[in-house]
Amino acid sequence: MGSKSKRSLIDLTVETDVMRARRCLLENERWFEENFWKLREKYLGKLIAICKKKVVAVADTIEELERKIEEGSFDPNEVVKQYIDPLPPPEIQYMGPPRIKREGDLF
């Protein structure tokens, strides 16, 4: 019986680590959403890695970003990776009438 109780404690610890990593990911995702427009000004068209509510790596390719994450001094399981899309903000995107498809149009 003693070993069964010990095994349950070990499993609980592993679950706690998973839960902690998940909480960190959610916090980083929320931070990204809250700071998107500031980040967009600075990192437009770049890939970024966020850990502990900070940008910890910036790259032009996913391979470069992955390498920087591996070399970093933070837990890769807590890192959120995002691409800062260079599209204009929604308030200045074209809001004209819907395009009417005509015969012969390809798109």
C-alpha positions as CSV (number, residue, x, y, z in Angstrom):
1,M,0.0,0.0,0.0
2,G,2.8,2.4,0.8
3,S,4.3,2.2,-2.7
4,K,0.8,2.9,-4.3
5,S,0.5,6.1,-2.2
6,K,4.0,7.2,-3.2
7,R,3.2,6.6,-6.9
8,S,0.1,8.8,-6.6
9,L,2.2,11.6,-5.2
10,I,4.7,11.4,-8.0
11,D,1.9,11.4,-10.6
12,L,0.4,14.5,-8.8
13,T,3.7,16.3,-9.1
14,V,3.9,15.6,-12.8
15,E,0.4,16.9,-13.3
16,T,1.2,20.0,-11.3
17,D,4.2,20.7,-13.6
18,V,2.0,20.3,-16.6
19,M,-0.6,22.6,-15.1
20,R,2.0,25.2,-14.3
21,A,3.3,25.2,-17.9
22,R,-0.2,25.5,-19.2
23,R,-0.9,28.4,-16.9
24,C,2.3,30.2,-18.1
25,L,1.3,29.6,-21.7
26,L,-2.2,31.1,-21.1
27,E,-0.7,34.1,-19.3
28,N,1.8,34.7,-22.2
29,E,-1.0,34.4,-24.8
30,R,-3.1,36.9,-22.9
31,W,-0.1,39.2,-22.6
32,F,0.4,39.0,-26.3
33,E,-3.2,39.9,-27.1
34,E,-3.1,42.8,-24.6
35,N,0.1,44.2,-26.1
36,F,-0.4,43.3,-29.7
37,W,-0.4,46.8,-31.2
38,K,2.7,47.8,-29.3
39,L,4.5,44.6,-30.4
40,R,3.3,45.1,-33.9
41,E,5.0,48.5,-34.1
42,K,8.3,47.0,-33.0
43,Y,8.2,43.5,-34.6
44,L,6.2,43.9,-37.8
45,G,6.7,40.9,-40.1
46,K,8.8,39.0,-37.5
47,L,8.4,35.8,-35.5
48,I,8.6,36.3,-31.8
49,A,8.9,34.1,-28.7
50,I,7.2,35.2,-25.5
51,C,8.1,33.8,-22.0
52,K,7.1,35.3,-18.6
53,K,5.3,38.2,-20.4
54,K,8.5,39.3,-22.3
55,V,9.7,38.9,-25.8
56,V,12.7,36.6,-25.4
57,A,13.5,35.9,-29.1
58,V,12.9,37.5,-32.5
59,A,13.6,35.9,-35.9
60,D,12.7,36.0,-39.6
61,T,12.3,32.2,-39.9
62,I,10.8,29.5,-37.7
63,E,14.1,27.6,-37.8
64,E,16.0,30.6,-36.4
65,L,13.3,31.2,-33.7
66,E,13.4,27.5,-32.6
67,R,17.2,27.7,-32.4
68,K,17.1,30.8,-30.2
69,I,14.5,29.2,-28.0
70,E,16.6,26.1,-27.6
71,E,19.7,28.2,-26.7
72,G,17.7,30.4,-24.3
73,S,17.7,30.3,-20.5
74,F,14.0,29.8,-20.2
75,D,11.7,26.8,-20.2
76,P,10.7,26.1,-23.9
77,N,7.4,24.5,-22.6
78,E,6.3,27.9,-21.4
79,V,7.1,29.8,-24.6
80,V,4.4,31.2,-26.9
81,K,5.5,31.7,-30.6
82,Q,3.7,34.3,-32.6
83,Y,4.0,35.9,-36.1
84,I,3.4,39.6,-36.3
85,D,1.3,39.9,-39.4
86,P,2.0,43.0,-41.5
87,L,-1.6,43.5,-42.5
88,P,-3.0,47.0,-41.6
89,P,-5.1,47.3,-38.5
90,P,-8.8,46.5,-38.9
91,E,-9.9,50.1,-38.4
92,I,-8.0,51.2,-41.6
93,Q,-8.7,48.2,-43.8
94,Y,-10.9,48.8,-46.8
95,M,-14.5,48.5,-45.8
96,G,-16.1,49.1,-49.2
97,P,-19.1,47.3,-50.6
98,P,-18.8,43.5,-51.2
99,R,-17.4,42.7,-54.6
100,I,-20.0,41.3,-57.1
101,K,-18.8,38.3,-58.9
102,R,-19.3,38.6,-62.7
103,E,-19.4,35.9,-65.4
104,G,-15.9,35.1,-66.4
105,D,-14.3,36.2,-63.1
106,L,-11.7,33.7,-61.9
107,F,-12.0,34.7,-58.2
